[in-house]
């Protein structure tokens, strides 16, 4: 069952040896697939930063890389198999950057209320509080996709 939160009302070239595959459809979309290995987090951050720099969106690079790091880390901790990262600048939504992280585990992530001494459990809270909106949906063929939107500065 997919959950809805107040901010989630709709369903909606790094080091080459670390990347399983790259699908780049031009200026509006970039996709990467990373192996479920520790280097995936670093490779995903580098890929996202590089693409945002190419698109002239340097001002979003730090925040986007941080949130992608959190979601890729969640995928590494809870799923096995490849991890997909996708950046989209939708033509019909001016001023929006859509970011998706996919993995083969079908179970949606759950926000936790960590105790101050807990060393984990804050990633989804960070995504929820830093993005315009976020959510989860079933993956394209299997698994799930966690997505978030960031406002593109004008």
MOJOHU-V573342 format. One record per backbone hydrogen bond with DSSP energy under -1.0 kcal/mol. NH is the residue of the N-H (numbers start at 1). CO is the residue of the C=O. If there is no record, write none. Layout:
BEGIN
nh:NH co:CO
nh:NH co:CO
END
This chain:
BEGIN
nh:8 co:5
nh:12 co:10
nh:18 co:15
nh:19 co:16
nh:20 co:33
nh:21 co:33
nh:23 co:31
nh:25 co:29
nh:30 co:87
nh:31 co:23
nh:32 co:85
nh:33 co:21
nh:34 co:83
nh:37 co:35
nh:40 co:37
nh:41 co:38
nh:43 co:39
nh:44 co:40
nh:45 co:41
nh:46 co:42
nh:47 co:43
nh:48 co:44
nh:49 co:45
nh:50 co:46
nh:51 co:47
nh:52 co:48
nh:53 co:49
nh:54 co:50
nh:55 co:51
nh:56 co:53
nh:57 co:52
nh:60 co:57
nh:61 co:58
nh:64 co:60
nh:65 co:61
nh:66 co:62
nh:67 co:63
nh:68 co:64
nh:69 co:65
nh:70 co:66
nh:71 co:67
nh:72 co:68
nh:73 co:69
nh:74 co:70
nh:75 co:71
nh:76 co:72
nh:77 co:73
nh:78 co:74
nh:79 co:75
nh:83 co:34
nh:84 co:102
nh:85 co:32
nh:86 co:100
nh:87 co:30
nh:88 co:98
nh:89 co:28
nh:93 co:90
nh:96 co:93
nh:97 co:150
nh:98 co:88
nh:99 co:148
nh:100 co:86
nh:101 co:146
nh:102 co:84
nh:103 co:144
nh:118 co:115
nh:126 co:122
nh:127 co:123
nh:128 co:124
nh:129 co:125
nh:130 co:126
nh:131 co:127
nh:132 co:149
nh:134 co:7
nh:135 co:147
nh:137 co:145
nh:139 co:143
nh:144 co:103
nh:145 co:137
nh:146 co:101
nh:147 co:135
nh:148 co:99
nh:149 co:133
nh:150 co:97
nh:152 co:95
END
